[in-house]
Amino acid sequence: MKKDQKAKGFKNSLAYNVLLIAALTMGLYFFFFAVLGQITGHGEEVKVPNITGKSLKDGKSQLEKIGFDIQVDSSYDPRQNPLTIIGQQPEVGEIVKPGRTIFLTVNKAEPPKTPMPNLNGLSLRSAIMILNSSKLKLGDTTYRPDIAQGAVLDQLFNGEIIRAGQMIPQGSIISLVLGDGLGNTVFDVPDIVGLTFVEAVAMLSANNLQYTAIASEDISDTSSAYVYRQMPSALNELGEANRLREGDEVGFYFKQNPSETDFESGPSGAPVNDTTPKPKMPAAKPVSMGKKQ
């Protein structure tokens, strides 16, 4: 009887309750760490695969088979195909647990638009840097004689001059025309009086000369419009050949049906080169000076 009373008294004592709580705490502690490995997948680690450069479809399929969650964002790189994975986080080779979220950056299907920068007057190197920063591609580079050697003279998109500020898709190809400097070769001024507009332009271009063409009337067909005055003329007042360099400019007047009078005297009344063969043309009515072509 006394033993039962003593046992009952011990169970109701503070010491007994402390020991009971300590035992339960230890039991829970060992139970928690026993199942923690299963809860967290301890020991189940995988290496992040390299899926950069793959299509979004293939990359997602590969990651989902491993057990990763996926979150997709988009950006644009003109060097990559649409819907190509161009970035991933965590990076390739990192050790993570299955179920980890992999963040993917995918190239946009439609390129965003960007304003065309102003490249005129810049060096080729500077122009390339600005094109790259605008996510534009450099196309062909051609040269023409100009005193601004190495500088951008024109910027072209699809073969046409494009103005600064015009909105175009990122990744567009921009071609540049650069100054080639003025040539050091001195040669006689070509005689273009009496040639058609087309023939005159071809001759000047073949000699790497710039030109300014002024029509004295409305022109319906340049192939039958004739040059009747040029500046400088082929010969000077002493009958000697005038000389110029590559890249220099020759101006000329032309009209559809110049008369003999037109060939004998230019628009300002100044004499023209009398040694040039002059085609027989029907007389034309006097007209006002046209705009520069």
Secondary structure, 3 states (H helix, E strand, C coil): CHHHHHHHHHHCCHHHHHHHHHHHHHHHHHHHHHHHHHHHCCCCCEECCCCCCCEHHHHHHHHHHHCCEEEEEEECCCCCCCCEEEEEECCCCCEECCCCEEEEEEECCCCCEEECCCCCCCEHHHHHHHHHHCCCEEEEEEEECCCCCCEEEEEEECCEECCCCCEEECCCEEEEEEECCCCCCEEECCCCCCCEHHHHHHHHHHCCCEEEEEECCCCCCHHHCEEEEEECCCECCCCCECEEECCCEEEEEEECCCCHHHHHECCCCCECCCCCCCCCCCCCCCCCCCCEC
